[in-house]
Amino acid sequence: MLKRYQDTVGGIYRIVDACIMVGAWLLAYWNRFFFSPFEAKELPPFSTYSALAPLVGILWMAVFTWMRLYASRRTLGRVQELQMILRAHSVALLSFIAITYMFEDYKFSRLVMVYFAVTGFLGIAIFRGILRTALRHMRARGYNLRYALCIGEGPALESVVSRLVSFPELGLRVRGVLTHESSAIDLLSGQPVIGHFEDLDAVLSANKIDEVYIALPPTQHESLDKILNRLKDETIDVRLVPDILRYVTLGCQVENIDGFPVVRLNDSPMFGWAAMAKRATDVDGSVFALIILAPVLALIAVLVKVTSRGPVLYAQERMGLDGHTFKILKFRSMKADAESRSGAVWAQAVDDRRTVFGTFLRKTSLDELPQFWNVLRGDMSLVGPRPERPVFVNKFRTEIPLYNVRHKVKAGITGWAQVNGWRGNTALDRRIECDLFYIRNWSYALDIKILFITVWKGFVNKNAY
């Protein structure tokens, strides 16, 4: 019955999506040739465009079906759904453009394609948004519900149950919890324990169950085979929640290797188109900065040379992405061979090893400008955690939990910790907290925000020394 319901709803979705895309295609014609500020050389007959309406409807339904946009996903977030729609819409649009370019007798207007692309995506997104909101209001009021049985115990299952209970608009209601025979708990995250693993058959027979969530602690994994074997012939959706929360520091994802699921723990979040945009911004930004700041760089180089003995630039070993070291470039701000006696020393507000001009460079952060070359080379990024010297990394990683996780991304000239004032000899745990926040919540938009804050606040900081 549930399968028939999903097929019916999926069919309605397909028809509505096809109508929206056909309407967007026809509307694009009228917008281009009757309402556009760009004058057309000639007015093509409406029939030339309307003849493609069936192709538009069928193609978009086929691509959306192929990319599983009609699968039931109650727990899918709004942003993820928009991303799925955009990907599927882009694939269908590229396929449509490729098909139309095969027509030798007529070339369709590129501006029509632009109008069509934008109008179609907005139409689908608005329709899905309205429908999602309506369904959530219905489910919150007790309509269109699905019922879940949770099996196991421990932090992982408690997290699942609390989330299902906290979001009634998902339309998922917890019937109860089954625990191990040795367990004596009566409630789990406020939900009643209605039996043990051996009672699974009786619970399924006595209750309408649509989904089963299984999260077993390590001590109960021997029961997993028995539970899954009992459920494999049921039409119930089974969701296995691995008990790996205590090992997750950045996040986890499930990838498919030729049909074999693999859980990826603590991967760098910087991949895909957003990561490509980040690297493109790094290259463009560093080239722009090196060109625009060339007179400033030259002036600083001259002043460094004439105010103290030694080289203009100072190359220091730092640790970057995946623990690989590189030579970071800075304008020399200390006396030549300053560390020959002291060794590696943490930055301090007062340091007699600095030159007079070097003190000014440190306070204004101008000594960091050569690092745009490190960004261009790919050693660093414009935005990321500040790189540290290996000698300090080896020390801090044993003292500060999750310190080494910051090396899952490229080091940066500026970062979330820096724009929040945590630089220099400030609380290291707060800086690491900011770095982890940045990595866990990374997006291209967050990078742009940090760059704007850096420029807005300037490079002078009371903790810069």
C-alpha positions as CSV (number, residue, x, y, z in Angstrom):
1,M,0.0,0.0,0.0
2,L,2.8,2.4,0.9
3,K,4.6,1.6,-2.4
4,R,1.4,2.4,-4.3
5,Y,1.0,5.6,-2.4
6,Q,4.6,6.7,-3.2
7,D,4.1,5.7,-6.9
8,T,0.9,7.9,-7.0
9,V,2.6,10.9,-5.4
10,G,5.6,10.4,-7.6
11,G,3.4,10.4,-10.7
12,I,1.7,13.6,-9.6
13,Y,5.2,15.2,-9.0
14,R,6.3,14.2,-12.5
15,I,3.2,15.7,-14.2
16,V,3.5,18.9,-12.3
17,D,7.2,19.2,-13.0
18,A,6.6,18.6,-16.7
19,C,3.9,21.3,-16.8
20,I,6.1,23.8,-15.0
21,M,9.0,23.2,-17.4
22,V,6.7,23.4,-20.5
23,G,5.2,26.6,-19.1
24,A,8.7,28.0,-18.5
25,W,9.8,27.1,-22.0
26,L,6.8,28.9,-23.6
27,L,7.1,31.8,-21.2
28,A,10.7,32.2,-22.1
29,Y,9.7,32.7,-25.7
30,W,7.3,35.5,-24.8
31,N,9.7,37.1,-22.4
32,R,12.5,37.2,-25.1
33,F,10.5,38.4,-28.1
34,F,7.9,40.6,-26.5
35,F,9.1,41.9,-23.1
36,S,12.9,41.7,-23.3
37,P,14.9,45.0,-23.4
38,F,17.1,43.4,-26.0
39,E,15.6,44.0,-29.5
40,A,15.4,40.8,-31.6
41,K,16.4,40.9,-35.3
42,E,13.4,38.9,-36.3
43,L,10.3,37.3,-34.7
44,P,10.4,33.5,-35.1
45,P,7.0,31.8,-35.3
46,F,5.6,30.6,-31.9
47,S,5.1,27.1,-33.4
48,T,8.9,26.7,-33.8
49,Y,9.3,26.8,-30.0
50,S,6.0,25.3,-29.0
51,A,6.8,22.2,-31.1
52,L,9.5,21.4,-28.5
53,A,7.1,21.4,-25.5
54,P,6.6,17.6,-25.5
55,L,10.4,17.1,-25.6
56,V,10.8,19.5,-22.6
57,G,8.2,17.7,-20.5
58,I,9.5,14.2,-21.3
59,L,13.2,15.0,-20.9
60,W,12.8,16.7,-17.5
61,M,10.7,13.9,-16.2
62,A,13.2,11.3,-17.4
63,V,16.3,13.1,-15.9
64,F,14.5,13.9,-12.6
65,T,13.5,10.2,-12.4
66,W,17.0,9.1,-13.2
67,M,18.5,11.4,-10.6
68,R,16.0,10.1,-8.0
69,L,14.2,13.4,-7.3
70,Y,11.0,11.5,-6.8
71,A,12.2,9.2,-4.1
72,S,10.7,9.7,-0.7
73,R,13.1,11.7,1.5
74,R,11.3,13.1,4.5
75,T,14.5,13.8,6.4
76,L,16.1,15.7,3.5
77,G,16.9,19.4,4.3
78,R,15.7,22.3,2.2
79,V,19.2,23.2,1.1
80,Q,20.0,19.6,0.1
81,E,16.8,19.4,-1.9
82,L,17.6,22.7,-3.7
83,Q,21.1,21.3,-4.5
84,M,19.5,18.1,-5.9
85,I,17.1,20.1,-8.0
86,L,19.8,22.4,-9.4
87,R,22.0,19.4,-10.3
88,A,19.2,17.5,-12.1
89,H,17.9,20.7,-13.7
90,S,21.4,21.5,-15.0
91,V,21.8,17.9,-16.5
92,A,18.4,18.2,-18.2
93,L,19.2,21.7,-19.5
94,L,22.6,20.7,-21.0
95,S,21.0,17.6,-22.6
96,F,18.2,19.8,-24.1
97,I,20.8,22.4,-25.4
98,A,22.8,19.5,-27.0
99,I,19.6,18.1,-28.7
100,T,18.5,21.5,-30.0
101,Y,22.0,22.1,-31.5
102,M,21.5,19.1,-33.6
103,F,18.8,20.9,-35.5
104,E,20.5,22.3,-38.6
105,D,17.5,24.3,-40.0
106,Y,17.1,26.6,-37.0
107,K,19.2,27.8,-34.1
108,F,17.2,28.7,-31.0
109,S,17.8,32.0,-29.2
110,R,20.4,31.8,-26.5
111,L,18.5,34.4,-24.5
112,V,15.5,32.2,-24.6
113,M,17.6,29.4,-23.1
114,V,18.7,31.7,-20.3
115,Y,15.2,32.8,-19.5
116,F,14.1,29.1,-19.6
117,A,16.9,27.9,-17.3
118,V,16.2,30.5,-14.6
119,T,12.4,30.4,-14.9
120,G,12.3,26.6,-14.9
121,F,14.5,26.3,-11.8
122,L,12.6,28.9,-9.9
123,G,9.3,27.3,-10.8
124,I,10.4,23.8,-9.6
125,A,12.0,25.2,-6.5
126,I,9.0,27.3,-5.5
127,F,6.6,24.4,-6.2
128,R,8.7,22.0,-4.1
129,G,9.0,24.6,-1.3
130,I,5.3,25.2,-1.2
131,L,4.5,21.5,-1.2
132,R,7.1,20.7,1.4
133,T,5.7,23.4,3.7
134,A,2.2,22.2,3.2
135,L,3.1,18.5,3.9
136,R,5.0,19.5,7.0
137,H,2.1,21.4,8.4
138,M,-0.2,18.4,7.7
139,R,2.3,16.0,9.3
140,A,2.7,18.2,12.3
141,R,-1.1,18.0,12.7
142,G,-1.1,14.2,12.5
143,Y,-1.8,13.6,8.8
144,N,0.3,11.6,6.3
145,L,2.3,9.9,9.1
146,R,4.9,7.1,9.0
147,Y,5.8,5.1,12.1
148,A,9.3,4.1,13.2
149,L,10.6,1.4,15.5
150,C,14.0,2.0,17.1
151,I,16.3,-0.9,18.1
152,G,19.3,-0.7,20.3
153,E,20.5,1.8,22.9
154,G,23.4,4.2,23.6
155,P,24.3,7.7,22.4
156,A,23.8,7.0,18.7
157,L,20.2,5.7,19.1
158,E,19.4,8.5,21.6
159,S,20.5,11.1,19.0
160,V,18.2,9.4,16.4
161,V,15.2,9.2,18.7
162,S,15.6,12.8,20.0
163,R,15.8,14.1,16.4
164,L,12.7,12.2,15.2
165,V,10.8,13.5,18.2
166,S,12.0,17.1,17.9
167,F,10.8,17.5,14.3
168,P,7.2,16.3,14.1
169,E,6.8,18.0,10.7
170,L,8.8,15.1,9.2
171,G,5.8,13.0,9.8
172,L,7.8,10.2,11.6
173,R,6.3,9.0,14.9
174,V,8.3,6.7,17.2
175,R,6.2,3.6,18.2
176,G,8.8,2.6,20.8
177,V,12.2,1.1,21.4
178,L,13.5,-2.4,21.6
179,T,16.6,-3.0,23.7
180,H,18.9,-5.9,24.5
181,E,17.6,-8.6,26.8
182,S,20.1,-7.6,29.5
183,S,18.9,-4.0,29.4
184,A,16.8,-2.7,32.3
185,I,16.0,0.8,31.0
186,D,12.3,1.8,30.6
187,L,12.7,5.0,28.6
188,L,15.1,6.1,25.9
189,S,15.1,9.9,25.1
190,G,11.6,10.0,26.5
191,Q,10.3,7.1,24.4
192,P,9.0,3.9,26.0
193,V,10.9,0.6,25.8
194,I,8.2,-1.8,24.5
195,G,10.3,-5.0,24.4
196,H,13.6,-6.6,23.7
197,F,15.3,-7.9,20.6
198,E,13.5,-11.3,20.9
199,D,10.1,-9.5,20.8
200,L,10.8,-8.1,17.3
201,D,8.3,-10.5,15.5
202,A,5.5,-9.7,18.0
203,V,6.0,-6.0,17.8
204,L,6.0,-6.0,14.0
205,S,2.8,-8.1,14.0
206,A,1.0,-5.9,16.5
207,N,2.0,-2.5,15.2
208,K,2.1,-0.6,11.9
209,I,5.8,0.0,11.3
210,D,7.1,1.8,8.2
211,E,10.7,2.3,9.2
212,V,13.2,0.7,11.6
213,Y,16.3,2.5,12.9
214,I,19.0,0.3,14.3
215,A,21.9,1.6,16.4
216,L,23.7,-0.9,18.6
217,P,26.5,-0.2,21.0
218,P,29.7,-2.3,20.4
219,T,28.8,-4.7,23.2
220,Q,25.6,-5.7,21.4
221,H,26.9,-6.1,17.8
222,E,26.6,-9.9,18.0
223,S,22.8,-9.3,17.8
224,L,22.9,-7.4,14.6
225,D,22.9,-10.4,12.2
226,K,19.8,-11.9,13.9
227,I,17.9,-8.6,13.7
228,L,18.8,-7.9,10.1
229,N,18.0,-11.5,9.0
230,R,14.6,-11.1,10.6
231,L,14.0,-7.8,8.7
232,K,15.4,-8.7,5.3
233,D,12.1,-10.1,4.0
234,E,10.0,-7.2,5.2
235,T,8.8,-4.3,3.1
236,I,9.9,-2.0,6.0
237,D,12.6,0.6,5.4
238,V,15.6,-0.4,7.5
239,R,18.1,2.3,8.4
240,L,21.4,1.3,10.1
241,V,23.0,4.0,12.3
242,P,26.7,3.1,13.0
243,D,27.9,3.8,16.5
244,I,30.8,6.0,15.4
245,L,29.8,9.3,16.8
246,R,32.7,9.3,19.3
247,Y,35.1,9.0,16.4
248,V,33.6,11.8,14.3
249,T,35.3,15.2,14.6
250,L,34.5,16.8,11.3
251,G,31.6,14.8,10.0
252,C,31.0,11.6,8.0
253,Q,29.6,10.6,4.6
254,V,28.6,7.4,3.0
255,E,30.0,6.7,-0.5
256,N,29.2,3.9,-2.9
257,I,32.0,1.9,-4.4
258,D,30.4,-0.3,-7.1
259,G,27.4,-1.0,-4.8
260,F,29.5,-1.4,-1.6
261,P,28.8,1.3,1.0
262,V,31.8,2.8,2.7
263,V,31.6,5.3,5.6
264,R,34.1,8.2,5.3
265,L,35.1,9.7,8.6
266,N,36.6,13.2,9.0
267,D,37.2,13.9,5.3
268,S,38.1,17.4,4.3
269,P,34.9,19.3,3.4
270,M,36.6,21.1,0.5
271,F,35.7,19.2,-2.6
272,G,33.6,19.6,-5.7
273,W,32.7,22.9,-7.4
274,A,33.0,25.0,-4.3
275,A,36.5,23.8,-3.7
276,M,37.4,24.6,-7.4
277,A,35.9,28.0,-6.8
278,K,38.0,28.4,-3.7
279,R,41.2,27.5,-5.6
280,A,40.3,29.8,-8.5
281,T,39.7,32.7,-6.0
282,D,43.1,31.9,-4.4
283,V,44.9,32.1,-7.8
284,D,43.0,35.2,-8.9
285,G,43.3,36.9,-5.6
286,S,47.0,36.3,-5.1
287,V,47.9,37.4,-8.6
288,F,45.8,40.5,-8.2
289,A,47.4,41.2,-4.8
290,L,51.0,40.7,-6.0
291,I,50.4,43.1,-9.0
292,I,48.5,45.8,-7.0
293,L,50.9,45.6,-4.0
294,A,54.1,45.4,-6.1
295,P,55.2,49.0,-5.3
296,V,54.5,48.4,-1.6
297,L,56.4,45.1,-1.6
298,A,59.3,46.8,-3.3
299,L,59.3,49.6,-0.8
300,I,59.2,47.2,2.2
301,A,62.0,45.1,0.7
302,V,64.2,48.2,0.3
303,L,63.5,49.4,3.9
304,V,64.2,45.9,5.3
305,K,67.5,45.8,3.5
306,V,68.7,49.3,4.5
307,T,67.5,49.2,8.2
308,S,69.2,45.9,9.2
309,R,71.8,43.3,8.1
310,G,70.5,40.2,6.5
311,P,68.2,38.9,3.7
312,V,65.0,40.7,2.8
313,L,62.8,37.5,2.9
314,Y,62.7,34.9,5.6
315,A,61.7,31.3,4.7
316,Q,60.4,29.3,7.7
317,E,59.1,25.7,7.7
318,R,55.4,25.4,8.5
319,M,53.0,22.5,8.5
320,G,50.1,22.6,6.0
321,L,47.5,20.4,4.3
322,D,47.6,16.7,5.4
323,G,50.6,17.4,7.6
324,H,53.0,18.2,4.7
325,T,55.5,20.9,5.4
326,F,56.4,23.9,3.2
327,K,58.5,27.0,3.4
328,I,56.4,30.1,4.3
329,L,57.7,33.4,3.1
330,K,57.7,36.5,5.2
331,F,59.6,39.8,5.2
332,R,62.4,39.5,7.7
333,S,61.4,41.2,10.9
334,M,64.1,39.9,13.2
335,K,67.9,40.3,13.4
336,A,69.9,37.9,11.3
337,D,70.3,34.5,12.9
338,A,67.9,35.5,15.7
339,E,67.1,31.9,16.6
340,S,70.6,30.6,16.6
341,R,70.7,31.0,20.4
342,S,67.0,31.0,21.4
343,G,65.7,28.3,19.1
344,A,62.0,28.2,18.2
345,V,60.1,30.7,20.4
346,W,56.4,31.4,20.5
347,A,55.4,34.9,19.5
348,Q,55.6,37.5,22.3
349,A,54.6,41.1,22.7
350,V,58.1,42.2,23.7
351,D,61.0,40.6,21.8
352,D,64.4,42.2,21.6
353,R,65.3,40.0,18.7
354,R,63.2,42.2,16.4
355,T,64.5,45.1,14.4
356,V,62.8,48.5,14.8
357,F,61.3,48.3,11.3
358,G,60.4,44.6,11.9
359,T,58.3,45.6,14.9
360,F,56.3,47.9,12.7
361,L,55.9,45.1,10.1
362,R,54.6,42.7,12.7
363,K,52.1,45.1,14.2
364,T,50.7,46.0,10.8
365,S,50.9,42.4,9.5
366,L,52.8,43.7,6.5
367,D,55.5,41.0,7.0
368,E,52.9,38.5,5.9
369,L,52.4,39.9,2.4
370,P,54.9,37.6,0.6
371,Q,52.6,34.7,1.5
372,F,50.5,35.6,-1.5
373,W,53.3,33.8,-3.4
374,N,52.7,30.7,-1.2
375,V,49.0,31.0,-2.1
376,L,49.7,31.2,-5.8
377,R,52.0,28.2,-5.5
378,G,49.3,26.2,-3.8
379,D,51.0,25.8,-0.4
380,M,48.4,28.0,1.2
381,S,44.9,29.5,0.7
382,L,43.7,33.0,1.2
383,V,41.5,31.7,4.0
384,G,42.2,28.9,6.4
385,P,43.8,28.1,9.8
386,R,47.2,29.8,10.3
387,P,50.1,27.4,9.7
388,E,52.3,26.5,12.6
389,R,55.9,25.3,12.9
390,P,56.3,21.5,13.1
391,V,58.1,21.8,16.5
392,F,55.0,23.5,18.0
393,V,52.6,21.1,16.2
394,N,54.3,18.1,17.8
395,K,53.9,19.8,21.1
396,F,50.3,21.0,20.8
397,R,48.9,17.9,19.3
398,T,49.6,16.0,22.6
399,E,48.2,18.8,24.8
400,I,45.1,20.0,22.8
401,P,42.4,17.6,21.7
402,L,41.7,17.6,17.9
403,Y,44.6,20.0,17.3
404,N,45.9,18.0,14.3
405,V,42.4,18.1,12.6
406,R,43.1,21.7,11.4
407,H,45.6,20.2,8.9
408,K,42.7,18.6,7.0
409,V,42.5,21.9,5.0
410,K,45.1,24.3,3.6
411,A,46.5,26.9,5.9
412,G,45.5,30.4,5.2
413,I,46.7,34.0,5.3
414,T,43.6,34.9,7.3
415,G,41.0,32.8,9.0
416,W,38.0,32.6,11.3
417,A,40.2,32.7,14.4
418,Q,42.1,35.8,13.1
419,V,39.0,37.9,12.3
420,N,37.7,37.0,15.7
421,G,40.8,38.4,17.4
422,W,42.5,35.1,18.3
423,R,46.0,35.6,17.0
424,G,49.4,36.1,18.5
425,N,49.9,34.9,22.1
426,T,46.2,34.4,22.8
427,A,44.3,31.4,24.2
428,L,45.3,28.5,21.9
429,D,42.2,26.4,22.7
430,R,39.9,29.2,21.5
431,R,41.9,29.5,18.3
432,I,41.6,25.8,17.7
433,E,37.9,26.0,18.5
434,C,37.5,28.7,15.8
435,D,39.6,26.6,13.3
436,L,37.4,23.6,13.9
437,F,34.2,25.7,13.5
438,Y,35.6,26.9,10.2
439,I,36.3,23.4,8.9
440,R,33.0,21.9,10.0
441,N,31.0,24.8,8.6
442,W,33.1,25.6,5.5
443,S,31.5,27.0,2.4
444,Y,32.7,29.2,-0.3
445,A,30.4,32.0,1.1
446,L,32.1,31.7,4.5
447,D,35.5,32.3,2.8
448,I,34.2,35.4,1.1
449,K,32.8,36.6,4.4
450,I,36.1,36.2,6.2
451,L,37.9,38.0,3.4
452,F,35.5,40.9,3.6
453,I,35.9,41.1,7.4
454,T,39.7,41.0,7.1
455,V,39.7,43.9,4.6
456,W,37.1,45.8,6.7
457,K,38.9,45.4,10.0
458,G,42.3,46.0,8.5
459,F,45.5,44.3,9.2
460,V,46.4,46.1,12.4
461,N,45.5,44.1,15.6
462,K,46.4,44.5,19.2
463,N,47.5,40.8,19.3
464,A,49.7,41.1,16.2
465,Y,53.3,40.9,17.2
